[in-house]
């Protein structure tokens, strides 16, 4: 069963199966302020922002409750993401208890894999941190 919902930071959620997996699209507009300094002549989306999008989608895929990213394992940035790109992010829950979760993530631009994370470890939190979902 696929459930559609709005996930902040994404332009469209393609698939969401709570507790199992999620797929979402994030458009990268040329107007992002980060491109003015990173880097003006060759604008590149910082890898940490791509990783943050993976973690945000992982939290949505876990469904209930509040989650915090604890550790990241096996991250590879394979190609640059720049203005005008449309990034498809896929996450899959690979393990879960009441207090922890393990998630695998992949980011693609068109059919090209631009980044992977073998393991995102998340922990349950009673409340979200200020300014986060």
Secondary structure as GFF3:
##gff-version 3
##sequence-region A 1 133
A	DSSP	beta_strand	12	17	.	.	.	ID=ss1
A	DSSP	beta_strand	21	27	.	.	.	ID=ss2
A	DSSP	three_ten_helix	33	36	.	.	.	ID=ss3
A	DSSP	alpha_helix	47	62	.	.	.	ID=ss4
A	DSSP	beta_strand	66	77	.	.	.	ID=ss5
A	DSSP	beta_strand	86	96	.	.	.	ID=ss6
A	DSSP	beta_strand	100	109	.	.	.	ID=ss7
A	DSSP	beta_strand	112	125	.	.	.	ID=ss8
###
